[in-house]
């Protein structure tokens, strides 16, 4: 048993000495990422520029049908939210890719399907694979239901009719 304890102690002391040598620049730290043939390493700047699918992060709807919608897209891209395939609102994604829209007109009562489309700074148009299904109540006092769907994925409830704090 003593031999095992001494062996573990030596490993821990060796690790501490190695980290101390790295900190005081006595040795070079190991390479962070190696590429394999056929793969390419990208810098953070290249990743930020590469277009990705636009996405919904937050969708909140009040009892009267007004909505606040937020998500992500390629930085600088024009983001268009479509309600039942008709343009509802548009904005431009910030430098970090985030965007927010507050609707100026309420959504119609009944089921509404929101989809998302972005036009990148180079002119390419990309449509999101996510869909937001909203049921705007027809009776005053009822609360909306908001679901996010993705093909091949599970449906996620973003807002339940019993959520508190939604009745703006």
N, C-alpha and C positions, 0 to 999 in steps of 0.2 A: 504494500500500500504506500509506503514511503517513497518508493521508486516512482510510482505514478504521480504523486504530488510534486516531487522534485521535477519530473519531466514536464508537467503542466506549468509549473512556476518558471522553468527555463524558456518555454514557448512564450509565455506572457511577457517576460523580461526582454526577450528577443524582439517581440513585436513593438514594445515600448521604445526600445533603442532604435529600431528601424524608423518609426514615426518621428522620433526626435531628430534623427539624421536627415530625414526629408525636410522637416521644418526649418532646420538651420542650414539647409542647402548643402549638406555634406554629400548627399547622393541625389540623383535625379528620380523624381516620381515616375512610376510606370505610365506608359502611354494610355490615354483615356479610351480611345476608340481606334480599332484597326478595321480596315476595309478588306473585304474578301474580293477575289476576282469577280467582276460582273456587277459589283455593287458600287454605289457612289456615296461618298460622305457629303452631306450638305451642311452649310453653315446656317446659323439661326436666321440670318438675313434672307438666305435663299428659301428657307421654310416659310418665312412670313410672306414672301412674294408669291409663292406657289399657290394657285387658286385651290380652294377646297370647297366642299359643298356648304352652302349657307344653312344655318340651323336656327331653330327656335330654342331659346332658353327659358323664357318666362312669358306666359300669356295669362292675364288677369282680366276678367270681364265683370262689370258691375251689373246690377239688376236691370238697368235701363238699356244695356247693350253697348255702352262705351267700353273700349278696351285699351290696355297698355300691353304692348308686345315688345319683347327684346330678344336679341340673339347674337349670333356671330356670322361673319362673312369675311371675305378677303378685304384687307384694309383699303379704303378708298373706293370700294365698289358701290354701285347704286343698288340698293335693296328695295324690292317691290313686294309688298304683301298683297296677295290676291284673295278675295272673298268670293267663293263660288266661281272661280276663274275670271273674275272682273277685278281690275286694280282697285284696291282699297286705300292704300297709302304707300309713300315711298320716302326713303331717306338715304344718306350716304354713310357707309361704315367708317368709324373712327380709325385712327392709326393703329390701334390694338385689335381692330376687327370687330369691336362691339358696335351695336346699333340699338336704338330705342325708338318706338313709334307710339304716340298716343292718338287714337282715332279722333277725328273732328266730328264725325257723324256716328250715330249708334248703329250697331249691327241689326239687321232685320230679325224679328222674332222668328223662332223656329230653328231648324238646323242650319248651320253655316260651316262651310269647309274652307279653311285657310290654307293656302300654299305659299311658297316662298321662292322668289326668283332674284338672282343678282346678275348685274352686268359689270364685269370686271373693267378696270381702267383701260385695258387693251381692246375692249369691245366685245369680248366673249360673253355669252349668256349661259348661266348655269342654273338649273332648277333643283331645289332641294328634294330629297326623297321623303322628308318628313311631311306629315299632314296634321293639321290641328282641326279637330271636330268640336264645334261649340253648339250647345243647345241653349239658345237664348229664350228664356221663359216668356210665354204669352200673357200669363196672368201677373198683375202687379204684385210685388212682394215675394215672388218665387226667385230663386237664385239660379244662375247659369251653371252648366256642366261643361268642363273643358278637358278634352282628351288629346294626347299626342300619339300618333301612329307612325310606324316605320315599316316598310315592306319586309316581311320575314322576321319582324321583331314583335315584342309584346306591346300592347297598348298601355300607355301610362296616363294616370289621372293627374292632371295639373291643378284642377280646381273642382271640388265637389260642391253640390248644391247646399251642403250643410256647413261649408267653411265659414267661420266667423270673420268679421272684419272686411267683408267684400262688399257689403251694401253701401257703396259710396253715394 
